Amino acid sequence: MKILTAMVLMASVLQPVAAFGETEWMGGARQWSVGFANESPAYCRLLWDSELGKTMEFRQSATETFWLVTKTSWDIPAGTTTEVTLTDRNVTKVVAAEFFDKTTLRLWPPASKGNGGLKKIIKNSFSGTPDVQLTFAGDEGDWTLPLSRVDQLYPTYRQCLKRLEAGGKPKQDSETSKPF
């Protein structure tokens, strides 16, 4: 009985950690979520979910950054390449997009021009960036990415990036931890 009690107490004290290949969701607000994906390589997720079958996600690892656009009803053939037009208050930019999986396009794939702008979009989204409209080359209607709603998640996203830098280990929060 003492062993069982000790196990229950230990389980209540220990912080839950996501298993390999799962996302540990760290926070969310107004259709946006921040999570740490414990994969190889590990990455931070900044996910917008329309709750209507459309999602947009920024993934940032130590070595690369992704922008994924997903619609559950899409059936994208492998090898598909296209263009998506991004429009905010001041700028219109046409970016490359390619097949990621059957329901997902990857915007600004690694070899495309301007790919370095992804980290800048993520960073600026936390400082009051206006919403961005996406116009697809095919017959899909325009989407609006509500970047204006993500600013309050900046501390959570920073925490995720720091965790990435630390090799994916969450900080302990207990009476025995040391701040040095």
C-alpha positions, -999 to 999 in steps of 0.1 A, spaced: 0 0 0 29 24 8 43 18 -27 10 26 -43 7 58 -23 42 68 -32 36 62 -69 4 83 -68 22 111 -50 51 110 -75 27 111 -104 9 142 -90 42 160 -85 59 152 -118 51 174 -148 36 156 -178 59 153 -208 47 145 -243 57 111 -256 80 110 -287 60 122 -318 33 140 -298 26 177 -293 26 191 -258 2 220 -260 15 249 -239 -12 275 -243 -39 289 -265 -62 318 -271 -87 330 -297 -83 300 -321 -45 301 -318 -24 275 -299 13 270 -291 28 236 -287 61 218 -285 64 188 -308 87 161 -294 98 147 -327 132 144 -344 139 172 -349 118 189 -322 99 220 -332 75 247 -319 41 249 -333 20 281 -337 -13 268 -349 -45 286 -360 -76 264 -363 -107 279 -379 -127 251 -363 -143 246 -398 -117 223 -413 -91 249 -421 -58 253 -403 -26 273 -407 5 264 -389 40 278 -384 66 252 -374 100 264 -362 128 240 -354 164 248 -347 172 245 -384 141 253 -404 108 271 -405 76 258 -421 42 275 -430 16 249 -436 -19 255 -449 -44 226 -444 -80 220 -454 -95 186 -444 -115 183 -477 -85 189 -500 -70 160 -520 -37 174 -533 -18 151 -557 18 144 -547 43 167 -564 18 196 -568 34 231 -569 14 263 -571 14 299 -559 -4 317 -531 -9 355 -529 -4 370 -495 -20 404 -489 -19 426 -457 -26 463 -453 4 475 -473 19 446 -493 9 420 -518 34 391 -523 31 360 -544 48 330 -528 55 294 -539 36 265 -524 40 228 -527 26 195 -517 32 186 -481 6 159 -477 -28 152 -493 -46 179 -473 -17 203 -468 3 229 -488 37 241 -476 41 278 -483 76 292 -491 93 258 -494 131 259 -487 143 265 -522 119 293 -530 127 330 -531 120 349 -498 119 318 -476 138 337 -449 107 359 -445 89 332 -425 107 339 -392 100 376 -397 63 370 -402 62 349 -370 81 375 -350 61 404 -364 28 386 -357 34 391 -320 37 428 -323 4 437 -338 7 426 -374 -25 430 -394 -44 400 -406 -31 384 -438 -54 374 -467 -44 343 -487 -56 340 -523 -51 306 -539 -43 301 -576 -72 275 -581 -108 278 -572 -104 278 -534 -119 310 -519 -97 335 -500 -87 328 -465 -79 353 -438 -52 345 -413 -60 365 -381 -24 374 -371 -39 403 -351 -51 378 -325 -19 360 -317 0 387 -298 -10 375 -263 7 341 -269 42 357 -273 54 346 -238 43 311 -244 60 309 -279 92 324 -264 91 297 -237 87 270 -265 117 284 -284 138 285 -252 128 248 -247 140 241 -282 174 257 -274 176 236 -243 172 204 -262 135 199 -255 136 195 -218 109 214 -198 121 232 -167 113 216 -134 91 235 -110 94 220 -76 107 227 -41 140 210 -51 148 230 -82 176 255 -81 176 288 -100 213 287 -108 
